Amino acid sequence: MITIKIGGSVVDNLHPSTILDIKKVVESEAVIIVHGGGKEVTKVCKQLGKEPRFVTSPSGIKSRYTDKETVEIFTMVMAGRINKAIVQMLQKNGINAIGLSGVDGKLIQAERKK
């Protein structure tokens, strides 16, 4: 099994050769595509009147602060808009695909940082 990470900015401008590369790999290997989309989440937050908040850890790592409203927007954008756009693009190019989020089938479980 091969995991491919596609950054959110790449999703908007996915080069046709990337799709062809994925298609070649899928012929012989199972593939999982993991995608980003933080910039799109920020854009939609602003469109909905929710100012995005970020925190920086003591080691300098910047993370999105996700209150309940932001989590709802994040889920809508990542599991909805971006995920389905990728699935549609793959299907359009002859690659059978399904879109899942971490909540589906309890694929990912996490606890909020304190």
N, C-alpha and C positions, 0 to 999 in steps of 0.2 A: 504494500500500500504506500502511496506517495501523497504527501501533504504539500499543497501549493498555497502560499500566502500572497494575496493580492491586496495591496494598499488601497485605501479609499480613493485616492486621487487617480490611481490606475484604472479603477472601475469605470470612471467617467470617460476615459479615453483608451479603452482596451484595444491594443493594436491587433489587427487581423492575424498577424503572424503568431501572436500569443495564443489565440484560439486554435490555430492550426497545430501549434506545439502541444496544447492540451489534448487535442483530438488524437494525435499520434500516441501520446502516453496512455490514453484511455484504452487504446486497442490492445495493450498488453498488461496494464496495471490498473488496480483500483485507485481512484483519485479522490481525495478530499480537498476542497478548496475552502480556505479560511479567508475572510475578507475584512477589511477595515472600513472606515467611513466617518471618522471623527469630524472632519470638516463639514460633511453634510449634516451631521447631528447639530453642530454649532449653527449652521445656516438655518435649519428648521427651528431651532430654539429661538433664534432672533426673530424669525418670521412670525412665530407664535407669541412673541412678547416676553419670552423667558430668557433673561440674560445668563449666558453660560458662566459657570464658576469653575476655577481651577485651583488646585492646591499643589504646593511643592514640598516634597519630603525633605528631611534633613540631608539626605544624600543627593538632592538636586533633581529628583525625578518628578516631572510635572504630570498630574493626573486630573481627570475631570471629577469635580465634586458632583455626585448624583443624588439629589434629593428625590422624593417620590415622583414629582412632576417630570424631572429630567429623565428618570428611568423610563417613564412611559413614552417620552419623546424618543429616547435612545432605542427602545424596543420597536417603536413604529418605523423608524428610519432604517435600522439595521436588519431586523427580521422581515420587514415589509418592503419598503422601497428598494433598498440596495440588493438584498438577497434575491428578491423576485426578478430584478433587472438582470442579475447574473444568470439565474436559471433560464430566463427567456433567451438571453444571448447564446447560451450553450445549446439549448434546444433548437434554436434557429439555425445553428451550425451543425446539426446532426449529432450532438452529444446528449445522450439521455441523462437528465439530471433532476435531482430534487433539492429543495432548499429547507434546511433545518436550522433552528436556533438552539442555543444551549439548554433552553427550558424544555424543548421537545424530548420526550422520553427520558427526562432527567439526565441529559447528556453531560451537563455541567451544573454543579451545585456550589454555592459559595456563601460565605457569611460576610456581612458588612464590617469594614474596618472600624475599630473604635477610636 
